[in-house]
Amino acid sequence: MWTRTSPVLSRRRLGARLKRLRERRRMSVEEAAPKLDVSRATLHRIETGGGADVHFVRSAMDLYDSYEEELLELARAGRRRGWWKIYDVHDQGYIGMETEAVEVCEFQLSHLPGLLQTESYMRTVFEANNARWTEAEVANNIIVRKRRQDRLTDAQAPLRLTAVLDEAVLRRPIGGVEVMREQLRYLLERAELPTVSLQVIPFGPLPHPGMDGTFIILRFAEDEDPDLLYQESVTGSVQTEKPRQLRAARLAFDRLRSEALPPPESATFIAEVAAQL
């Protein structure tokens, strides 16, 4: 049973609620920041999920003339350590958000989604992309990724995965033939889970909406938590909840799903690729 919570989402909720209180008082960031003894940059960081302690929150509630006990609880929760931190895993802000998400919509152009990787496959990826990691660091990152995968089969707090893969993901033999053959068999097993929808876009003469790169949309259970668009690159990651970017990402994902093979045909396609190895 999944019992972990995320301080990242608590900080995000706290920031959004503090921003709403400020705006309700018709105060700009420029007006509020000096009255809270912080810089404009600091106030912006807090309102966009950077977190704040209970002392700041009390000052903000006084300034905005609104007392909400839950804001103090969010501040305390936001200061707690994420469950993945005990493994000394330093991600780019993604794990904390996925921990509280109810659905992951993921398009992959280069490698398999982490939630669907075998241990051998993920080890190959970790070692190739992080040449300076020690064996302990690789092992800890594998543990965290496998624990994230547990939510696909958790009855109390299931995570739904809707994944679309470019054919290149299946054709690239990461780890060698044996590792990839095992990975594709595992992929077919995971595709049978009620929480997993898996589709493949075969090679074709025309480009598809995902040619510019991989992206993930996280969805949450509570209405107050907007969807989050997440994109990684070699220099870092970008997260946004801006409506315009989210609309574009949702449209692209819907188009990718419509152009991909349906799940049953995708499973047949994966099996054929595995047989060719």
C-alpha positions, -999 to +999 in steps of 0.1 A: +000+000+000+013+034-010+016+057+021+041+082+010+033+119+006+052+147-010+065+179+005+068+193-030+030+193-036+024+208-001+047+237-010+030+241-044-004+243-027+008+267+000+023+291-026-009+290-047-031+298-017-009+326-004-010+341-039-048+340-039-049+357-005-026+384-017-046+390-049-078+390-029-064+419-010-056+436-043-019+438-034+009+434-060+041+415-053+059+448-053+036+461-025+035+429-004+072+419-005+086+448+016+058+445+041+067+408+046+105+417+048+114+397+017+125+405-018+101+404-047+121+374-060+117+356-027+079+362-026+076+350-062+096+319-053+073+311-024+042+317-044+054+293-071+061+264-048+095+273-032+081+268+003+080+290+034+082+284+072+053+290+096+066+323+107+064+337+072+030+322+067+017+338+099+031+372+088+014+368+054-020+359+070-017+390+092-009+412+062-037+397+041-061+397+070-071+361+066-063+332+090-063+296+077-049+269+100-044+247+070-018+270+056+004+264+087-001+226+082+010+230+046+040+250+056+050+222+081+044+195+055+064+213+030+095+213+053+095+175+056+119+153+038+107+136+006+106+098+009+132+095-019+157+116-001+166+089+023+182+072-007+202+104-015+185+106-048+186+141-063+160+143-091+149+174-110+117+180-090+098+152-108+095+125-081+079+147-056+051+157-080+046+121-094+042+109-058+009+128-054-003+124-090-031+101-101-021+099-137+010+102-158+006+109-195+040+103-211+053+105-246+088+090-252+110+094-282+143+079-270+138+053-242+111+036-222+092+053-194+109+048-160+076+032-147+080+004-173+117-003-172+133-036-160+161-034-135+187-043-162+174-016-186+173+011-159+208+002-147+221+006-183+204+040-186+217+052-152+253+041-158+254+056-193+239+089-184+257+094-151+293+082-156+305+096-123+279+078-101+292+052-077+276+017-076+257+028-045+242+058-063+231+036-091+216+010-067+197+037-048+183+052-079+171+018-090+154+012-057+136+045-059+125+039-095+112+004-086+093+018-057+077+044-080+066+015-102+048-001-072+020+024-076+009+008-109-003-022-088-013-004-056-049-010-048-053+020-024-035+047-043-031+035-079-012+055-105-025+054-140+000+055-168-010+065-203+021+061-225+028+066-262+061+054-276+079+062-308+090+029-326+126+040-321+122+033-284+115-003-291+142-006-318+171+008-298+187-022-280+197-005-248+218-029-228+222-053-256+199-079-272+192-100-240+184-070-219+161-056-246+144-089-252+137-092-214+125-055-214+101-060-242+086-091-226+082-071-194+066-043-213+040-066-226+032-079-191+029-043-178+006-034-207-019-059-194-024-040-161-057-021-158-037+010-148-015+010-179-024+021-215+004+016-239+005+027-276+032+027-302+037+051-332+053+030-360+078+046-383+062+064-412+068+090-440+053+119-421+064+136-388+042+133-357+035+159-330+062+144-307+092+149-330+104+178-309+110+157-278+097+138-248+072+153-224+051+143-195+018+156-182+009+149-145-026+150-133-038+152-097-069+142-078-077+176-063-092+204-083-069+229-067-039+211-081-036+220-118-019+196-143+018+199-146+038+197-178+073+183-173+102+182-198+138+172-194+169+181-213+207+176-209+208+209-190+179+204-166+142+203-166+112+226-172+080+224-152+050+246-159+013+248-151+006+277-174-027+271-191-014+279-226+015+255-225-007+228-209-033+232-236-007+228-263+008+197-246-027+181-241-035+187-277-002+172-289-007+142-266-042+136-279-029+138-315-002+113-307-027+089-292-049+092-323-020+085-346-006+056-326-017+020-329-045+011-305-033-008-273-041-043-287-023-037-320+005-020-301+010-051-280+012-072-312+037-048-327+059-050-295+058-088-297+069-087-333+098-064-325+109-087-297+107-117-320+131-100-344+158-095-318 
